[in-house]
Each structure stands twice: as C-alpha cells, then as structure tokens.
Amino acid sequence: MIKKITVIGLLLGLSTLSLQAEEKKEKWFGAGVKPDPHITIPFIGVKAPLPTVCAGKGVSTSFDVKVSKESFMLKLPYFKIDWSFPALSVGRGKAKVTLGTE
C-alpha cells in the first residue's frame, strides 16, 4: 500500500514538473491577415503591412512628408498615405534575427 502511494505521489510530482517546464511553442507554418498580413515557414517569417490611404476634405489641408526606419507618411491636400515597412525574421525563439519592425 505504501509503495502505491509513493508511486502515485512521484507520478503526480513528475506531471506537475513537466507542466511548469513547458515553453511557448512557435508555429512552423502559418499565414494570416491580422494584425498585419504575415506568412511563416520554418525559420523564416515575413510581415508586410498594407499601406493606409485616405482621401477627402477632412484628411489634410497641407503638405507633409515623414520618413523613419519604421514607416513612410505623405500628406497632400485631401490625400494621405501611410505605410509601415515590411519585416523579415530568420530563426526561431531567442536565436531569431529580425530586419524591420517586429
């Protein structure tokens, strides 16, 4: 009887130990459109945000251009375009390198 209780206790201890040691797994394959269009294949991920284009009287009344390493924005009277640059990730987990915004 004591052996059964000891074995059951050890099994419960091992099962909780393995649950705590579980890490977040990344997907090997995938594609989606939210929040940005993206494609994932083994060790490579591509995220390509779609440009935002607005037109109308309330959009803008002046000229403005902003360029940064993350995005490009152009304002003309009655027209505005805003585009975040694409990103490329190579690797998995902590060994991942990303070019562009993640």
N, CA and C of each residue as an Amber inpcrd file, in Angstrom:
protein
   306
   0.8210000  -1.2040000   0.0000000   0.0000000   0.0000000   0.0000000
   0.8640000   1.2670000   0.0000000   1.9200000   1.2690000   0.8050000
   2.7960000   2.4320000   0.8810000   3.5250000   2.6160000  -0.4480000
   3.8870000   1.5200000  -1.1150000   4.5480000   1.6180000  -2.4210000
   3.6310000   2.2600000  -3.4430000   2.3380000   1.9140000  -3.4230000
   1.3850000   2.5030000  -4.3730000   1.2420000   4.0030000  -4.1300000
   1.1510000   4.4040000  -2.8820000   1.0180000   5.8280000  -2.5480000
   2.2850000   6.5760000  -2.9680000   3.4490000   5.9750000  -2.7490000
   4.7060000   6.6080000  -3.1390000   4.7970000   6.7640000  -4.6550000
   4.4160000   5.7300000  -5.3910000   4.4500000   5.7830000  -6.8590000
   3.4710000   6.8250000  -7.3770000   2.2760000   6.8780000  -6.8200000
   1.2810000   7.8820000  -7.2350000   1.8000000   9.2850000  -6.9430000
   2.4110000   9.4750000  -5.7840000   2.9820000  10.7770000  -5.4380000
   4.0880000  11.1890000  -6.3890000   4.9670000  10.2480000  -6.7490000
   6.0310000  10.5380000  -7.7030000   5.4810000  10.8730000  -9.0790000
   4.4650000  10.1390000  -9.5240000   3.8600000  10.4220000 -10.8280000
   3.2120000  11.8030000 -10.8550000   2.5160000  12.1590000  -9.7870000
   1.9160000  13.4960000  -9.7190000   3.0010000  14.5810000  -9.7110000
   4.0800000  14.3350000  -8.9850000   5.1790000  15.2970000  -8.9540000
   5.8260000  15.4760000 -10.3150000   6.0380000  14.3810000 -11.0250000
   6.6230000  14.4640000 -12.3640000   5.6940000  15.1510000 -13.3550000
   4.3950000  14.8960000 -13.2390000   3.4640000  15.5310000 -14.1800000
   3.4000000  17.0430000 -13.9650000   3.4350000  17.5060000 -12.7300000
   3.4170000  18.9540000 -12.4980000   4.7500000  19.5780000 -12.8810000
   5.8400000  18.8470000 -12.7250000   7.1460000  19.3580000 -13.1170000
   7.2120000  19.5780000 -14.6200000   6.6780000  18.6550000 -15.3900000
   6.7120000  18.8100000 -16.8440000   5.7790000  19.9270000 -17.3120000
   4.6970000  20.1930000 -16.6070000   3.8040000  21.2850000 -16.9810000
   4.4650000  22.6360000 -16.7480000   5.2540000  22.7680000 -15.7150000
   5.9200000  24.0320000 -15.4260000   7.0770000  24.2890000 -16.3760000
   7.6940000  23.2430000 -16.8780000   8.8460000  23.4010000 -17.7550000
   8.4630000  23.6180000 -19.2180000   7.1810000  23.5780000 -19.5160000
   6.7430000  23.7320000 -20.9090000   6.9610000  25.1620000 -21.3720000
   7.5190000  25.3320000 -22.5410000   7.7720000  26.6550000 -23.0920000
   6.7650000  26.9630000 -24.1970000   6.6660000  28.2340000 -24.5300000
   5.7710000  28.6540000 -25.5980000   6.3330000  28.1660000 -26.9310000
   5.5350000  27.4280000 -27.6640000   5.9910000  26.8960000 -28.9460000
   5.5870000  27.8350000 -30.0740000   6.5090000  28.0470000 -30.9920000
   6.2190000  28.8640000 -32.1610000   5.6620000  27.9770000 -33.2620000
   4.8490000  28.5690000 -34.0990000   4.2840000  27.8220000 -35.2240000
   5.3400000  27.6290000 -36.3050000   5.3410000  26.4410000 -36.9100000
   6.2590000  26.1700000 -38.0100000   5.7160000  26.7220000 -39.3190000
   4.4040000  26.5950000 -39.5290000   3.7620000  27.0770000 -40.7530000
   2.5810000  27.9520000 -40.3570000   2.3010000  28.9670000 -41.1360000
   1.1370000  29.7820000 -40.8480000   1.0370000  30.9630000 -41.7930000
  -0.1630000  31.4970000 -41.8500000  -0.4310000  32.6990000 -42.6340000
  -1.6380000  33.3810000 -42.0160000  -1.6960000  34.6790000 -42.1180000
  -2.8290000  35.4040000 -41.5670000  -2.8470000  36.8360000 -42.0490000
  -3.9260000  37.5270000 -41.6970000  -4.0750000  38.9190000 -42.1060000
  -4.2030000  39.8670000 -40.9230000  -4.3360000  39.3500000 -39.6950000
  -4.4840000  40.2210000 -38.5270000  -3.3040000  40.0360000 -37.6080000
  -2.7170000  41.0450000 -37.0290000  -2.9810000  42.4620000 -37.2340000
  -2.3730000  42.9780000 -38.5370000  -1.3500000  42.3000000 -39.0570000
  -0.7580000  42.6410000 -40.3550000  -0.6390000  41.3590000 -41.1670000
  -0.7280000  41.4320000 -42.4890000  -0.5460000  40.2220000 -43.3030000
   0.8310000  39.5990000 -43.0400000   0.8440000  38.2830000 -42.7870000
   2.1030000  37.6150000 -42.4880000   2.0940000  36.1760000 -42.9920000
   3.2960000  35.6660000 -43.2660000   3.4930000  34.2850000 -43.7080000
   4.6410000  33.7160000 -42.8860000   4.4830000  32.4820000 -42.3960000
   5.5360000  31.8200000 -41.6340000   5.8110000  30.4490000 -42.2290000
   7.0740000  30.1860000 -42.5480000   7.5300000  28.8580000 -42.9430000
   8.7140000  28.5470000 -42.0270000   9.2060000  27.3080000 -41.9710000
  10.2600000  27.0000000 -40.9980000  11.4420000  27.9700000 -41.0640000
  11.7170000  28.6010000 -39.9220000  12.8360000  29.5080000 -39.6980000
  12.7550000  30.8300000 -40.4590000  11.6870000  31.1070000 -41.1910000
  11.5480000  32.3710000 -41.9130000  10.1350000  32.9190000 -41.7030000
  10.0240000  34.1990000 -41.3760000   8.7340000  34.8540000 -41.2330000
   8.7540000  36.1830000 -41.9600000   7.6730000  36.4970000 -42.6510000
   7.5720000  37.7580000 -43.3900000   6.2900000  38.4580000 -42.9650000
   6.4140000  39.7310000 -42.5910000   5.2550000  40.5440000 -42.2300000
   5.2390000  41.7480000 -43.1590000   4.1510000  41.9260000 -43.8950000
   4.0590000  43.0180000 -44.8590000   2.7840000  43.8160000 -44.6100000
   2.8710000  44.8790000 -43.7920000   1.6890000  45.7020000 -43.5410000
   1.1980000  46.3820000 -44.8150000  -0.0940000  46.4670000 -44.9540000
  -0.6850000  47.1400000 -46.1110000  -0.6520000  48.6500000 -45.8960000
  -0.4420000  49.4180000 -46.9500000  -0.4600000  50.8700000 -46.8020000
  -1.8760000  51.3750000 -46.5120000  -1.9430000  52.4610000 -45.7630000
  -3.2140000  53.1090000 -45.4630000  -3.3370000  54.3370000 -46.3580000
  -4.4300000  54.4090000 -47.0900000  -4.6660000  55.5360000 -47.9920000
  -6.0020000  56.1770000 -47.6210000  -5.9820000  57.4830000 -47.4120000
  -7.2080000  58.2270000 -47.0930000  -7.3410000  59.4000000 -48.0580000
  -8.5710000  59.6830000 -48.4250000  -8.8380000  60.8260000 -49.2980000
 -10.1230000  61.5080000 -48.8410000 -10.1510000  62.8080000 -48.9450000
 -11.3480000  63.5380000 -48.5610000 -11.0160000  64.9110000 -48.0080000
 -12.0560000  65.6780000 -47.7490000 -11.8970000  67.0580000 -47.3130000
 -11.2590000  67.1580000 -45.9250000 -11.5970000  66.2530000 -45.0040000
 -11.0970000  66.3450000 -43.6340000  -9.7700000  65.6490000 -43.3880000
  -9.1580000  65.0980000 -44.4010000  -7.9210000  64.3320000 -44.2090000
  -6.7310000  65.2450000 -43.9510000  -6.4750000  66.1800000 -44.8220000
  -5.3200000  67.0500000 -44.6800000  -5.5300000  68.3160000 -45.5030000
  -4.9390000  69.4040000 -45.0360000  -5.0270000  70.6610000 -45.7850000
  -3.6470000  71.2220000 -46.1030000  -2.5940000  70.4490000 -45.7840000
  -1.2420000  70.9460000 -46.0390000  -0.3550000  69.8280000 -46.5890000
   0.8690000  70.1930000 -46.9280000   1.8430000  69.2290000 -47.4240000
   2.7150000  68.7700000 -46.2570000   3.0040000  67.4750000 -46.1810000
   3.8690000  66.9580000 -45.1350000   4.4320000  65.6110000 -45.5770000
   5.7040000  65.3810000 -45.2860000   6.3530000  64.1050000 -45.5910000
   7.1740000  63.7060000 -44.3740000   7.0030000  62.4640000 -43.9090000
   7.8030000  61.9360000 -42.8040000   8.3110000  60.5620000 -43.1940000
   9.6090000  60.3580000 -43.0090000  10.2240000  59.0600000 -43.2960000
  11.0430000  58.6670000 -42.0760000  10.8220000  57.4620000 -41.5840000
  11.6160000  56.9250000 -40.4830000  12.0110000  55.4990000 -40.8410000
  12.7540000  54.8520000 -39.9650000  13.1570000  53.4860000 -40.2670000
  11.9950000  52.5060000 -40.1590000  10.8610000  52.9200000 -39.5750000
   9.6900000  52.0570000 -39.4800000   8.6350000  52.3210000 -40.5400000
   8.5180000  53.5860000 -41.0130000   7.3800000  53.8890000 -41.9000000
   7.6540000  55.1160000 -42.7820000   6.6910000  55.3320000 -43.6780000
   6.7060000  56.4520000 -44.6120000   5.3100000  57.0740000 -44.5960000
   5.2310000  58.4070000 -44.5120000   3.9400000  59.0850000 -44.4980000
   4.0060000  60.3040000 -45.4120000   2.9970000  60.4430000 -46.2610000
   2.9030000  61.5660000 -47.1990000   1.5200000  62.1720000 -47.0800000
   1.4760000  63.4900000 -46.8530000   0.2050000  64.2150000 -46.7980000
   0.1880000  65.2630000 -47.8970000  -0.8690000  65.2650000 -48.6490000
  -1.1590000  66.2880000 -49.6410000  -2.5500000  66.8130000 -49.3340000
  -2.9240000  67.9650000 -49.8550000  -4.3000000  68.4070000 -49.6170000
  -5.3050000  67.3600000 -50.1110000  -6.1970000  66.9730000 -49.2340000
  -7.2660000  65.9990000 -49.4950000  -6.7610000  64.5670000 -49.7100000
  -5.5070000  64.2720000 -49.3570000  -4.9630000  62.9400000 -49.6070000
  -3.8720000  62.6170000 -48.5780000  -3.8460000  61.3580000 -48.0830000
  -2.8210000  60.9270000 -47.1390000  -2.5040000  59.4530000 -47.3770000
  -1.2170000  59.1170000 -47.3640000  -0.7950000  57.7220000 -47.4590000
   0.1810000  57.4540000 -46.3100000  -0.0060000  56.3330000 -45.6410000
   0.8360000  55.9370000 -44.5160000   1.1900000  54.4670000 -44.7110000
   2.5040000  54.1480000 -44.6910000   2.9150000  52.7830000 -44.9640000
   4.0280000  52.3790000 -44.0110000   3.8200000  51.2950000 -43.2670000
   4.8700000  50.7180000 -42.4290000   5.6530000  49.7250000 -43.2710000
   6.9600000  49.7760000 -43.1660000   7.8050000  48.9270000 -43.9930000
   7.6870000  47.4510000 -43.5980000   7.8900000  46.5370000 -44.5450000
   7.8230000  45.0980000 -44.2520000   8.9530000  44.6580000 -43.3160000
   8.7720000  43.4700000 -42.7070000   9.7860000  42.9030000 -41.8160000
  10.0670000  41.4620000 -42.2110000  11.3080000  41.0460000 -42.0380000
  11.7280000  39.6760000 -42.3260000  12.4160000  39.1290000 -41.0870000
  11.9680000  37.9630000 -40.6180000  12.5720000  37.3080000 -39.4580000
  13.1820000  35.9910000 -39.9030000  14.3950000  35.7250000 -39.4260000
  15.0780000  34.4730000 -39.7230000  15.4980000  33.8530000 -38.4010000
  15.1490000  32.5830000 -38.1760000  15.4860000  31.8770000 -36.9440000
  14.2460000  31.5930000 -36.1240000  14.4570000  31.0340000 -34.9340000
  13.3540000  30.7020000 -34.0390000  13.7220000  31.0540000 -32.6050000
  12.6990000  31.4100000 -31.8190000  12.9000000  31.6670000 -30.3900000
  13.8890000  32.7850000 -30.1180000  14.8440000  32.5010000 -29.2180000
  15.8330000  33.5160000 -28.8460000  16.8890000  33.7220000 -29.9190000
  17.0090000  32.7940000 -30.8400000  18.0090000  32.8790000 -31.9080000
  17.4190000  33.5150000 -33.1680000  16.3940000  34.3530000 -33.0160000
  15.7320000  34.9740000 -34.1720000  16.3160000  36.3530000 -34.4420000
  16.5570000  36.6440000 -35.7130000  17.0400000  37.9590000 -36.1450000
  15.9540000  38.5760000 -37.0150000  15.5920000  39.8230000 -36.7340000
  14.5210000  40.4980000 -37.4750000  15.0660000  41.7320000 -38.1770000
  14.7890000  41.8580000 -39.4520000  15.0970000  43.0580000 -40.2250000
  13.7940000  43.8010000 -40.4270000  13.6880000  45.0140000 -39.8970000
  12.4470000  45.7740000 -39.9480000  11.7750000  45.7450000 -38.5890000
  10.5690000  46.2660000 -38.5080000   9.8450000  46.2880000 -37.2370000
   9.1630000  44.9660000 -37.0090000   9.1790000  44.5230000 -35.7660000
   8.5920000  43.2070000 -35.4620000   7.1310000  43.3360000 -35.1350000
